[in-house]
């Protein structure tokens, strides 16, 4: 079939030289049709017609065992394909799942966020992730995130109302405020209640100083808490604030105490 195609190409060129244009055009059409039936590629056939007869030298003359797309690009071996497998996707960080995760992966992230927030773990960062999911283009994900937001609010409303222990009451109210769900006057009232309730929390409870730092934005409360309770997490938060403000002199002063201490975001 290829030999017949080449014969029609050469014949059409000879006829074109002797100005036998109608016969030459007819052979070009025949050559194009034969090419299509030979390689069954509409895109290559169109390319053949556009740059005829030169296209034959790179469409047919090379030893073609593959189509044009195989001739011009190198296919990755199967063992190094860039497909994201499900087991890999499940181990991706949350930010990556928000970008490339499936609907089910994102729903799982929503469940993890709810569990972390009601446990008081990285509340502010987890709420940022949840608000991103509220804007997800998939309706199922956005609906699940909306339900999660309501679930978090209901959890804190119920838990705070039932707390009899001042320390637990302050801790849950503190986590609730960090979600940024309460707004306006309600938020102001809750902050006032939290300040008043802290007076009933022992000076030896680390949560007292963590909440005071949240309310006053004064990192000295964290240092005072470390000196009172010797809680190394308070020291870590204090030094992180100093690091953020580039107070290296203070950092150097506590260097011996933090040689094995890992700093983390509050």
Buried (B, 14 or more C-beta within 10 A) or exposed (E): EBEEBBEBBBBBBEBBEEEBEEBBEBBBEBBBEBBBEBBEBEEBBEBBBEEBBEBBEBBBEEEBEEEBEEBEEEEEEEEEEEEEEEEEBEEBEBEEBBEEBBEEBBBBBBEBBBEBBBEBEBBEBBBEBBEBBBEBEEEEBBEBBBEBBEBBBEBBEEBBEEBEEBBBBBBBBBBBBBBEBBEEEEBEEBBEBBBEBBEEBEEEBBBBBBBBBBBEEEBEBBBBBBEBBEBBBBBBBBBBBBEEEEBEEBBEEBEEEBEEEEEEEB
